[in-house]
Amino acid sequence: MSVEQIKKELNTRWPNDATLKLCLQIIDYIASLPPQERRMLTFRSMCRAARKRRVDSELLTALNVLVNSTVAALDVHALLVDNDQTEHELDAKTFAEAKATGELIHPETGELVPEFEKRTVPFFVPSERFGQ
């Protein structure tokens, strides 16, 4: 799927929704970035895309549409940060399973990570549907 197809689908599915404008703004922002800068889009990046000072309910709603709807333009990944500040990237499936079950197995040690929510930093990546 291309950026234009995603925008068309958003316009078709949410034509009169207040979230549409923000979703389109985020898609345009991501599309304008060089590919290497699309690899890790933080909440700060999304605030910049939405021209907002902080994350608010409107931005969270737009991100929910872009991640969880049939549009699925973005995937949620995360970094697991160890006590020694070593970072381990968690793919979308691993992070989603951890959130659903409340348990995260460390990708290197194989041990259960206590209070993993305090040690993970979520970020967004354009999905395969976004196109590159």
HUJO-V745950 format. One record per pair of residues at least 12 apart in sequence whose ideal C-beta (glycine too) atoms are under 10 Angstrom apart, sorted by the first residue. I is the first residue (numbers start at 1). J is the second residue. D is the distance in whole Angstrom. If there is no record, write none. Layout:
i	j	d
I	J	D
I	J	D
This chain:
i	j	d
1	71	9
1	72	9
1	73	8
1	127	9
1	128	8
1	129	4
1	130	7
1	131	6
2	31	9
2	129	9
2	130	8
2	131	5
2	132	10
3	27	6
3	28	8
3	30	8
3	31	5
3	32	10
3	73	9
3	126	9
3	130	7
3	131	6
4	27	10
4	31	9
4	131	9
5	71	10
5	73	10
5	129	8
5	130	10
5	131	8
6	23	9
6	24	9
6	27	6
6	30	10
6	31	9
6	66	9
6	71	6
6	72	9
6	73	5
6	74	10
6	126	10
6	127	9
6	129	7
6	130	7
6	131	8
7	20	10
7	23	9
7	24	6
7	27	6
7	28	8
7	31	9
7	71	10
7	73	9
9	69	9
9	70	8
9	71	5
9	72	10
9	73	9
9	129	9
10	23	5
10	24	6
10	27	8
10	62	10
10	65	8
10	66	9
10	69	9
10	71	6
10	73	8
11	23	10
11	24	8
12	71	10
13	65	9
13	69	7
13	70	7
13	71	7
14	65	7
14	69	9
14	71	9
17	61	9
17	62	10
17	65	8
18	58	8
18	61	9
18	62	10
19	58	7
19	59	10
19	61	5
19	62	5
19	63	10
19	64	9
19	65	6
19	66	10
20	62	9
20	65	9
21	50	10
21	58	10
21	62	9
22	46	10
22	49	9
22	50	6
22	51	9
22	52	9
22	58	6
22	59	7
22	61	8
22	62	4
22	63	9
22	65	9
22	66	9
23	50	10
23	61	9
23	62	5
23	63	9
23	64	10
23	65	6
23	66	6
23	69	9
23	71	8
23	73	8
24	62	9
25	49	6
25	50	6
25	51	7
25	62	8
26	41	9
26	45	9
26	46	7
26	48	10
26	49	5
26	50	6
26	59	9
26	62	6
26	63	8
26	65	9
26	66	6
26	73	8
26	74	8
26	124	9
27	49	9
27	62	10
27	66	7
27	71	9
27	73	6
27	74	9
27	126	9
27	130	8
28	49	8
29	41	9
29	45	8
29	46	9
29	48	7
29	49	4
29	50	8
29	51	9
30	45	9
30	46	9
30	49	7
30	66	9
30	73	8
30	74	8
30	124	9
30	125	10
30	126	6
30	130	7
31	126	9
31	130	8
31	131	9
32	49	9
33	45	9
33	49	9
33	126	9
35	126	9
35	132	6
38	124	9
38	125	7
38	126	5
38	130	8
38	132	8
39	77	9
39	89	10
39	123	9
39	125	7
39	126	9
40	77	8
40	79	8
40	89	9
40	121	10
40	123	5
40	124	8
40	125	7
41	63	10
41	74	8
41	77	10
41	123	6
41	124	4
41	125	7
41	126	8
42	79	10
42	121	8
42	122	8
42	123	5
42	124	8
43	55	5
43	59	8
43	60	9
43	63	9
43	121	9
43	122	8
43	123	8
43	124	8
44	123	10
45	123	8
45	124	8
46	59	6
46	60	9
46	62	8
46	63	6
46	66	9
46	74	9
46	123	9
46	124	7
47	59	7
49	62	9
49	63	10
49	124	10
50	62	7
50	63	9
63	76	9
63	124	7
66	124	8
66	126	10
66	127	9
66	130	9
67	92	9
67	124	7
67	127	9
70	129	10
71	127	9
71	129	7
71	130	10
72	127	5
72	128	9
72	129	5
72	130	9
73	124	9
73	126	7
73	127	6
73	128	10
73	129	6
73	130	5
73	131	10
74	92	9
74	123	10
74	124	5
74	125	7
74	126	6
74	127	6
74	129	9
74	130	7
75	91	8
75	92	4
75	93	9
75	95	9
75	96	9
75	123	10
75	124	7
75	125	5
75	126	8
75	127	5
75	128	8
75	129	9
75	130	9
76	90	10
76	91	10
76	92	6
76	95	6
76	96	7
76	99	9
76	122	6
76	123	8
76	124	6
76	125	8
76	127	10
77	89	6
77	90	6
77	91	6
77	92	6
77	93	10
77	94	9
77	95	6
77	96	10
77	120	10
77	121	10
77	122	7
77	123	6
77	124	7
77	125	6
78	90	5
78	91	9
78	92	9
78	94	8
78	95	5
78	96	10
78	98	8
78	99	9
78	104	9
78	116	9
78	117	10
78	119	9
78	120	4
78	121	6
78	122	5
78	123	7
79	95	10
79	119	9
79	120	7
79	121	5
79	122	8
79	123	7
80	94	9
80	95	9
80	98	9
80	104	7
80	106	7
80	107	7
80	108	10
80	113	7
80	116	7
80	119	6
80	120	5
80	121	8
81	118	9
81	119	5
81	120	7
81	121	7
82	106	8
82	108	9
82	109	9
82	113	9
82	119	7
83	119	8
86	108	9
87	121	8
88	106	7
88	107	5
88	108	7
88	109	10
88	113	10
88	119	10
88	120	10
89	107	8
89	123	9
89	125	10
90	104	8
90	107	7
90	116	9
90	120	7
90	121	10
90	122	9
91	107	9
91	125	9
92	124	10
92	125	8
92	127	8
94	107	8
95	116	10
95	120	7
95	122	7
95	123	10
98	113	8
98	116	6
98	117	9
98	120	8
99	116	9
99	117	8
99	120	9
99	122	9
102	116	9
102	117	9
103	116	8
104	116	4
104	117	9
104	119	9
104	120	8
106	119	10
